[in-house]
Amino acid sequence: MSEDIFSQFFNLFNNEESGVNWELAKQINNHITKDEEVLPLELSNETTNFEQIFRVIQLNAEKEIDQLSPGDIKFLNSKDYGLWFIESIKHFNFENVESPEMSMFAGLGGSNMKSSLLGMQFGNLAGLLGKFSWGLSQFGLILPQSKILGINLKNFNSKINKFEGDKNDLCLAFITLEFITLCLGKYTQPFENVMNTITKSSEEMINSLKELDLDMNPEMINSPQEIFSNISGVEGLDPNQIFGDLAAPLSFYRSVIKEKSKALNMLQDNSLFDLIMDLTFSDNESPTRDIEIKISELESYSDKFLDYINESQNILSLDDILSSTDLIPTLDELYDPISWAARTSLPPI
């Protein structure tokens, strides 16, 4: 990794940065995506009007979504998509993120170390999404809020061109899924799951630092690269480290995204949403493949869970469930929705 990133990391010991070091996050994203080719919009032709597609989605969503939706759409290269993601999560409150492991840096400006670690993690996550994902809906990432709907150009092209069929319908379905995912960013609970996982990952990184027999006095550090050379996550992010424990909730979120997209009734055949969200069409060489397989294995159970909620006329709405950590179904509850109802909404016997 380039020296400017490590310099930025260690310079934080001497400033008043708190929350997340967003500059470090941006530098790491740029490093991960630096070799990505900038491609033209291959589908931009006389028969595909993306601006018109976006306005149709926006108009239909106004009837269903009770908050300000994104007002514009932009097709971005890999680096800029990662930067868009970083800008879109800044509204969350990171000040209160605490970890027992952070206390080891109390004498070295612990809050600055926390800021650096979180910046590193979010930079890695942004770079991963920019380089390998076709969108937020791919993983059910209900995280950001933005007035701009960012579309990852390279992977959008790759995703759409995998399918035969009407390109306008495919683009409409794809952009609708991303539009809905972004609008669902009004719920903070899904982010809390990811934040807790990232904090755990940061603790593991700190434990790796503990095991190194190095003087952690910043004034004595001549080559920061030596400290991090053997720590996984600095040169890239293992998706299973972040998403592995979240397979059940992420699968649930994906089913919610599909259901709310279908509810807009913009396509004659809503099965197109299922086709686009089918993770078996993903790139087998992607580092996200293992977690995609985990999520894909739960897809039918998540869909059936939503069917149960609707058919049983449960007193809890999807809005209620998305707003509460306690109401999100566990892995076992995805398999057995009645056990979820017994825990959350059925009266005691």
Secondary structure, DSSP 8 states (H G I E B T S, - for coil): --HHHHHHHHHGGGS---S--HHHHHHHHHHHTTT------TT-BTTB-HHHHHHHHHHHHTTT--S----EEEEE-HHHHHHHHHHHTTTS--TT---GGGGGGGGG-HHHHHHHHHHHHHHHHHHHHHHH-S-GGGTT------SEEEEEHHHHHHHHTTS-S-HHHHHHHHHHHHHHHHHGGG--HHHHHHHHHHHHHHHHHHHHHHHS-----GGG-S-HHHHHTT-TTSS---HHHHHGGGHHHHHHHHHHHHHHHHTT--SS-THHHHHHH-GGGS-TTSTTHHHHHHHHHHHHHHHHHHHHHHHTT-SS-HHHHHT-GGGS--HHHHH-HHHHHHHHTS---
